Amino acid sequence: MLVRLLYVSRAVDKDCNKAAIESILEASRAHNLHNGITGVLCYGGGIFLQAIEGGRSAVNNLYNHIVTDARHADVVLLHYEEISERRFGGWTMGQVNLAKLNTSVVLKYSERPEFDPYSVSGKVSLALLEELMATASIIGRA
C-alpha cells in the first residue's frame, strides 16, 4: 500500500548552508532509492517542507527517524494519505529552495508573500508542491 506524507520542521542550525542541504539530499537519495521512497524537500528561511511517498512501513519508519533527528525541531505532520499512485515518482528526493520562490506563487497559497507551512493546511502545502512540479521549479531528479 502506497502512502504520501507531508511534514514541516525548523532547522536546528539556523545557518544551514547549501553544503549542508546537499549533504542531506545526498543521504536521502541513497536511502530512499533502496527503500522505494520518492519525494521532494523544500528548504528556506530555516524551514523544511518535505513530501515523501512509498510503502506505508517505509514512509512511517522514515518519518519516525525525522522526528527524532537532532537537525529538526518543531516537526509537524501536515498531511498523510493512502494513494493509488505517486505524484513525485520521478524524484528519489527533489529539491526546492523556498527562499527563491516567486512571490506571486506564494501569495496564491498564503496570506503573506513569505510561505509559512505552519500557517496553512497540508492540502495547501501539497498544492504548492504540485504547482512547483508543474512549473519545473523542483530540481534534483535523481
N, C-alpha and C positions, 0 to 999 in steps of 0.2 A: 504494500500500500504506500503510495506517494503522499507526502505532506509538504506544505510550504509554511515556513516560519519567518516572521519579521520581528526584529528587535531593535532597540536603540540603547546606546550606552554612552557614557562620557569617558574620554581617555584620562587615565590617572596622570599620565605625563602630558601636561598641557602644551609642552614644546615638542609634541610628536611630529617628527620631520618626515620628509619624503623617504629617506632611507629606512626609517622605522616602519612606515606603511608598506614599502616594497618588501621588507623582511616578513611582515605579517602576511602579505599576499602570497609570497613565495611558499611559505609554510602551509598556508591554507590550500593552495593549488595542489601541492604534493599530497596532503592528507585527503583532500576532497576527491581527487582522481581515484584513489584506491578505495574510497568508501561510497562511491556513487552519488556524491553531493555536488550540486551546482548552485550558483547564486551570484550575488553582487554585493560588494562592500562599498559604502559611501563614507567619506570622511571629510569633515570641515568644521572649523571653529571648535575643535575639541570634542566633536560628536561623531560617533559611529552609527550608521544605519545599515543594517545588513538583512538581506533576504537569503534564506537557504532552503534548498529543496532536495528531496531524496526520500529514501525509505524512512518510515516513522522512527524506527530504532536508531538509525544512524543520525538523523536530524536531532532527535531528542538527546542523544549522547553528546553531540557537538554543542548543543545549546547549554547543557549542564556544565560542560567544560568552560564555555564562555562566561557563564555566571560566576564561576569560581576563579577565573583568570585574573591575576593581580593587575593586568593592564586596563581592566574595565571597572568602572564604577557606575552606580545608578542604572543597572541593566533592567530594562522594562520590556516585557513581551507585548508587542503591539498587535500581532495577528498570527493566528495558527489555523490552518485548514487542511482537510484532506483534498487532494487534487487528482484529476484524471490525467493531466499532462503538465509538463514543466513549462514555465514561461522563460526561465533563464537557463535552458538546457545547453546553450552554446558556450557557457562560461563555467569553468571549474571555480573561478572566482573573478568576476568582472570588477572594474573599479570606476568610481565617480568621485571627483573632488567637489564636495558640497560648496566649498568656498568660491568656486568658479561658475556656479550656476547662474544662468541668465535670470535677472530679477523678474522679468515678465513671466517666466515659467514658474518661479517660486510663488509669485502673487496669485497665480491661478489656483494654488493649493493651500495658501495660508493667508492670515490676516496682515502679515508684515512681509517686507522683502527679504527677511532672513528666515530661511527654512528651519523650523524647530520641530522635529518629530515628536517631542514631548508634548506639544500643544495641539497636535492634530490626531485624528484617528489613524489606526493602522491601515484602513482602506484608502485613506488619502495618501499616506506614505507609499503604499503599493501602487497607486495610480501614478504618482510622480515617477517612481522607478520604471513603470511601463512606458511613460512618455519619454523618459531619458533613453530607454532602449530603442524606441521607435525613431528617435532623432539622432541616433548614433552617438550619444553622449557617454555611453558606457565603453570603457576601453579595457584592454587586457584579456581578450579571448584566449584562454589557454586551457 
